[in-house]
Amino acid sequence: MNPNRIYTRTTLLLISSLTVMAGTTIAPTLPSLQAHFSEIENVGFWIRLILTLPGLFIVMASPVAGYLLDRGNRLRLLIPSMILYGLAGSSGLYLESVGAILAGRALLGVAVAGIMTSATTLIADYYDGPARSRFMGWQAAFMNFGGVVFLTAGGALAERGWRWPFAIYLSALLMVPLALSALSGPKKIPGKTETIKTGNNGKTAADSSRLLIFIYAIVFSAMVVFYFIPLHIPYYLEKLANAGPTLSGMAIALATFCGAITSFSYGKIRSRLGYLPILGLIFGLMGTGYLTIALSSSYPVVLAGLAVSGLGMGLMFPNMNVWLTTEVSPSVRGRAIGGFTTAVFLGQFVSPFAGQPIVDQFGLVNLFGIAGILMLNLALAFVIWKKQILDSIMQVKKEPIVETVSVKTRSRKISG
């Protein structure tokens, strides 16, 4: 199999797009769902849980998915996960109770764990060096473009009724034949050898666990804050501008679209900036966008804030994925990416619990204002204390560690 075939690349990108619609596709229909089940006690909490419950099950299933990926052929996990995704994700089309819909969402989470971990691991298997940075950027961009399509479609379908957006999940079943014909899943790409030197100037990263913990913590925190958008923007816009599901879906989709722009450019950005300065850029843009939303008095100004925050978030996944897959051994790549997936969706699941008390106490406007100020401070920290942060997460020795793995020859350096 040639991973550079357009057919293979397109299939990987299409499969990756499934992960972004796990939750946000039905975000525009939340007010309609809440109105339909209004007789249920604490209905607001349960409706938001429909959006975020897949994240909890992704958190639990991702480490298992990573372990299974490192044990054998990637497709043995990917294909069943795609089938389960289509069946469980569409359950809102025909299930009648909140409890039954929540069960379907739980199974959807298990499926997403398998898909996201498998797709990212396959990309890391197939591509290396600058090609990997470029394709990780494409992956994130395609996920964001897919988000634009799915969110816009979800908002339009929600105008016809709250059940209709669930039909979008059936698209996963159409991609199964593509995956079977375009992809192969060996544990390692055979027939290539490489000597890898990790570290900077001949030094080595001896304690990679610190780096992984740092990456997981950053991704978790970013997702907690970024998920305030699909969770709260529909309610905020309904109050501010009497916006319905279509306008709310378009607003959220704008942030996703702007993220796709920077994701697609990640390879070029990475060639000029280190990982930590890119993190400073990410949180600087997100913080500016959130403050703009907090200070807005009209729908267009909210759109501007969403666009700026989306530009920042579009760099997060490729930046952290490339950093992670560059520094871990291929033999544990699936588990490392499984941990990354856990961090992403744990952040999504925790987001309503982190944000709702602030909303209850201070209101929606102040939720975005507080988050914006915190992110701007974090951005400054990554720029000003870059060296100190790197020293705290990387432990180096005088001699490089040389490791032989099954990919092409190259020299790898840790870059902050």
C-alpha positions in Angstrom: 0.0 0.0 0.0 1.3 3.5 -0.9 0.3 6.0 1.8 0.9 8.9 -0.7 -2.0 7.8 -2.9 -4.7 10.4 -3.0 -7.3 7.6 -2.3 -5.5 6.6 0.9 -5.0 10.2 2.1 -8.6 11.1 1.3 -9.9 8.1 3.2 -7.8 8.9 6.3 -9.1 12.5 6.2 -12.7 11.5 5.8 -12.5 9.0 8.7 -10.8 11.7 10.9 -13.8 14.0 10.2 -16.1 11.6 12.0 -14.5 12.4 15.4 -15.4 16.1 15.3 -19.1 15.5 14.9 -19.3 13.2 17.8 -20.7 15.9 20.0 -21.1 19.2 18.2 -23.3 18.1 15.4 -26.3 18.1 17.7 -25.3 21.3 19.5 -27.8 23.5 17.6 -30.7 21.3 18.5 -30.1 21.5 22.3 -32.8 24.2 22.9 -35.3 22.1 20.9 -34.3 19.0 22.8 -34.8 20.8 26.1 -38.2 22.0 25.1 -39.3 18.5 24.0 -38.3 17.0 27.4 -39.2 20.0 29.5 -41.2 17.9 32.0 -38.1 16.1 33.2 -36.5 17.4 36.4 -33.2 19.2 35.9 -33.7 18.9 32.1 -31.0 21.4 31.3 -28.4 19.2 32.9 -29.6 16.0 31.1 -29.7 17.7 27.7 -26.2 19.0 28.1 -25.1 15.6 29.1 -26.5 14.2 25.8 -23.9 16.5 24.2 -21.0 15.6 26.4 -21.6 12.0 27.6 -19.7 10.5 24.6 -16.6 12.2 26.0 -16.8 10.3 29.2 -16.9 6.9 27.4 -14.2 8.0 25.0 -12.1 8.8 28.1 -12.6 5.3 29.5 -12.3 3.4 26.1 -9.3 5.3 24.6 -6.6 3.6 26.8 -8.0 0.2 25.9 -8.1 1.2 22.2 -4.5 2.3 22.4 -3.5 -1.0 24.0 -5.3 -3.0 21.3 -3.7 -0.9 18.5 -0.2 -1.7 19.9 -1.0 -5.4 19.9 -1.9 -5.9 16.3 -3.5 -4.7 13.0 -5.0 -1.2 13.3 -8.0 -2.1 11.0 -9.2 -4.7 13.4 -10.2 -1.9 15.7 -11.0 0.8 13.1 -13.7 -1.0 11.1 -15.9 -2.3 13.9 -15.6 1.2 15.5 -16.9 2.8 12.4 -19.9 0.4 12.2 -20.8 1.0 15.9 -20.4 4.8 15.3 -23.1 4.8 12.6 -25.5 2.6 14.6 -25.1 4.2 18.0 -24.8 7.8 16.7 -28.1 7.7 14.9 -30.0 6.3 17.9 -31.6 9.7 18.5 -33.6 9.1 15.3 -35.7 6.4 16.8 -35.3 6.3 20.6 -38.0 7.8 22.7 -36.5 8.6 26.1 -33.6 10.7 27.4 -32.2 7.6 29.1 -32.2 5.5 25.9 -30.6 8.4 24.0 -27.9 8.7 26.6 -27.2 4.9 26.3 -26.8 5.4 22.5 -24.4 8.3 23.1 -22.4 6.2 25.5 -21.8 3.6 22.8 -21.0 6.4 20.4 -18.2 7.4 22.7 -16.7 3.9 22.6 -16.8 4.0 18.8 -15.1 7.4 18.6 -12.3 6.2 20.9 -11.5 3.5 18.4 -11.8 5.7 15.4 -9.8 8.7 16.6 -7.0 6.6 18.1 -6.8 4.3 15.1 -6.8 7.1 12.5 -4.1 9.2 14.2 -1.9 6.1 14.8 -2.2 5.2 11.2 -1.1 8.7 10.1 1.9 8.5 12.4 2.7 5.0 10.9 2.5 6.2 7.3 4.2 9.6 7.5 7.4 10.9 9.0 9.2 14.2 9.7 7.8 17.3 7.8 5.4 15.0 5.9 3.8 14.1 9.3 3.6 17.7 10.4 1.9 18.6 7.1 -0.5 15.7 7.2 -1.4 16.2 10.9 -2.3 19.8 9.9 -4.4 18.5 7.1 -6.1 16.1 9.4 -7.0 18.8 11.8 -8.1 21.1 9.0 -10.3 18.4 7.5 -11.8 17.7 10.9 -12.6 21.4 11.2 -14.0 21.6 7.6 -16.1 18.6 8.4 -17.3 20.3 11.5 -18.4 23.3 9.5 -20.5 21.0 7.2 -21.9 18.9 10.0 -22.7 21.8 12.3 -24.4 23.7 9.5 -26.3 20.6 8.4 -27.2 19.9 12.0 -28.6 23.4 12.5 -30.6 23.2 9.2 -31.9 19.8 10.1 -32.8 20.9 13.6 -35.3 23.4 12.1 -37.2 20.4 10.9 -37.2 18.7 14.3 -34.7 17.7 17.0 -34.3 14.1 15.8 -33.0 14.9 12.3 -29.4 15.9 13.2 -28.8 12.4 14.5 -29.2 11.1 10.9 -25.8 12.6 10.0 -24.0 9.9 12.0 -25.1 7.3 9.5 -22.4 8.7 7.1 -19.9 6.5 9.0 -21.4 3.4 7.4 -20.7 4.8 3.9 -17.0 5.1 4.8 -16.5 1.5 5.8 -16.0 0.2 2.2 -13.5 3.1 1.6 -11.5 2.1 4.7 -11.4 -1.6 3.7 -10.1 -0.8 0.2 -7.8 2.1 0.9 -6.0 1.2 4.1 -3.8 -1.5 5.5 -3.0 -1.9 9.2 0.4 -3.4 10.0 1.8 -2.6 13.4 4.8 -1.0 11.7 5.4 -0.1 8.1 7.8 -2.8 6.9 11.0 -2.5 4.9 12.3 0.8 6.3 14.9 1.4 8.9 15.9 4.4 10.9 18.3 5.6 13.6 16.7 8.2 15.8 18.6 10.6 18.0 16.3 12.3 20.5 17.3 15.5 22.2 18.7 18.9 21.4 22.4 19.3 20.5 23.1 15.7 21.3 21.2 15.5 24.5 18.3 13.2 25.1 14.8 13.3 26.6 15.2 10.8 29.3 11.9 11.3 31.0 9.3 11.3 28.3 6.5 10.8 30.8 6.9 14.4 31.9 6.4 15.6 28.4 3.4 13.3 27.9 1.8 14.6 31.2 2.4 18.2 30.0 0.8 17.5 26.6 -2.2 15.8 28.1 -2.7 18.6 30.7 -2.6 21.3 28.0 -5.0 19.5 25.7 -7.3 18.8 28.6 -7.4 22.4 29.7 -7.9 23.7 26.2 -10.8 21.4 25.5 -12.5 22.4 28.8 -12.5 26.0 27.7 -13.1 25.5 24.0 -16.2 23.4 24.6 -17.8 26.4 26.3 -18.6 27.4 22.7 -21.0 24.5 21.6 -22.3 24.3 25.2 -23.2 27.9 25.8 -23.1 29.9 22.6 -26.6 28.7 21.4 -28.1 29.9 24.7 -26.1 33.1 24.6 -27.1 34.0 21.0 -30.7 33.1 21.8 -30.7 35.7 24.6 -28.6 38.3 22.8 -30.1 38.2 19.3 -33.0 35.8 19.4 -31.0 33.4 17.2 -32.5 30.0 16.3 -30.7 26.7 15.7 -29.6 27.7 12.2 -27.9 30.9 13.2 -26.4 29.2 16.3 -25.0 26.3 14.1 -23.6 28.8 11.7 -21.9 30.7 14.5 -20.2 27.6 16.0 -19.3 26.5 12.5 -17.5 29.8 11.9 -15.1 29.0 14.7 -14.5 25.6 13.3 -14.0 27.0 9.8 -11.4 29.5 11.0 -9.7 26.6 12.9 -9.4 24.8 9.6 -7.5 27.7 8.0 -4.7 27.6 10.6 -4.7 23.8 10.8 -4.0 23.6 7.1 -1.1 26.0 7.5 0.4 24.2 10.5 3.3 22.6 8.6 4.5 26.0 7.5 4.0 27.5 11.0 5.9 24.6 12.6 8.8 25.1 10.3 9.3 28.6 11.8 8.2 28.3 15.4 8.8 25.8 18.2 6.0 23.9 20.0 5.9 26.3 23.0 5.7 29.6 21.0 2.9 28.0 19.0 1.1 27.3 22.2 1.5 30.9 23.1 0.0 31.9 19.8 -2.9 29.4 20.4 -3.9 30.7 23.8 -3.3 34.3 22.8 -5.8 34.0 19.9 -8.3 32.0 22.0 -8.1 34.5 24.9 -8.6 37.4 22.6 -11.6 35.8 21.0 -13.2 34.9 24.3 -12.8 38.5 25.6 -14.4 39.8 22.3 -17.4 37.5 22.9 -17.7 38.7 26.5 -17.6 42.4 25.4 -20.0 41.9 22.5 -23.4 43.5 22.1 -24.5 42.0 18.8 -24.5 38.9 16.8 -21.7 40.1 14.3 -19.3 40.9 17.2 -19.9 37.4 18.7 -19.0 36.0 15.3 -15.7 38.0 15.3 -14.8 36.6 18.7 -15.6 33.0 17.6 -13.5 33.5 14.4 -10.5 34.6 16.4 -10.8 31.8 19.0 -11.2 29.3 16.2 -7.9 30.4 14.6 -6.1 29.6 17.8 -7.8 26.3 18.5 -7.1 25.1 14.9 -3.4 24.8 15.8 -3.8 22.8 19.0 -4.4 19.3 17.7 -1.7 19.2 15.0 0.9 20.9 17.3 0.4 18.5 20.2 -0.1 15.4 18.1 3.1 16.1 16.1 5.0 16.7 19.4 3.7 13.5 20.9 4.2 11.2 17.9 7.7 12.6 17.3 8.9 11.8 20.8 7.3 8.4 21.5 8.5 5.0 20.3 6.4 3.4 17.5 6.0 0.4 19.8 3.9 2.4 22.3 2.4 4.9 19.8 -1.1 3.6 20.1 -1.1 3.9 23.9 0.4 7.4 23.8 -2.3 8.5 21.3 -4.9 6.7 23.4 -3.8 8.9 26.3 -4.1 12.0 24.1 -7.6 11.0 23.1 -8.5 10.5 26.7 -7.2 14.0 27.6 -9.2 15.6 24.7 -12.5 14.1 25.6 -12.1 14.2 29.4 -11.8 18.0 28.8 -15.1 17.9 26.8 -16.9 15.9 29.5 -15.6 18.2 32.4 -16.5 21.4 30.5 -20.1 21.7 31.6 -19.2 21.0 35.2 -16.5 23.6 35.1 -18.5 26.3 33.3 -22.0 26.0 34.7 -21.2 27.1 38.2 -19.6 30.2 36.8 -22.7 30.8 34.6 -25.0 30.4 37.6 -22.9 32.7 39.7 -21.8 35.4 37.3 -23.6 34.9 34.0 -22.7 33.8 30.5 -20.8 37.0 29.6 -18.5 36.7 32.5 -17.8 33.0 31.8 -16.2 34.0 28.5 -14.5 37.0 30.1 -12.9 35.0 32.9 -11.8 32.3 30.4 -10.3 34.9 28.1 -8.2 36.5 30.8 -6.9 33.1 32.0 -5.9 32.1 28.5 -4.1 35.4 27.7 -2.0 35.0 30.9 -1.2 31.4 29.9 -0.1 32.6 26.5 2.3 35.1 28.0 3.7 32.4 30.3 4.6 30.1 27.3 6.4 33.0 25.6 8.2 34.6 28.5 9.1 31.4 30.4 9.7 29.1 27.5 13.2 27.9 28.7 12.0 27.3 32.3 9.0 25.3 31.1 11.1 23.2 28.8 13.6 22.5 31.6 10.7 21.4 33.9 9.3 18.9 31.5 12.4 17.6 29.8 15.2 15.8 31.7 18.4 15.6 29.6 21.6 13.6 29.7 25.0 14.2 28.2 24.9 11.2 25.7 22.2 10.7 23.1 20.1 7.6 23.2 20.2 5.8 19.8 17.2 3.7 19.0 16.4 1.5 15.9 12.9 1.4 14.7 11.1 0.5 11.5 10.9 3.8 9.5 13.2 5.8 7.1 16.5 7.3 8.3 16.3 10.8 9.8 17.5 12.9 12.7 15.0 14.1 15.2 15.3 17.0 17.6 13.3 18.3 20.5 12.2 21.8 19.7 10.4 24.1 22.1 
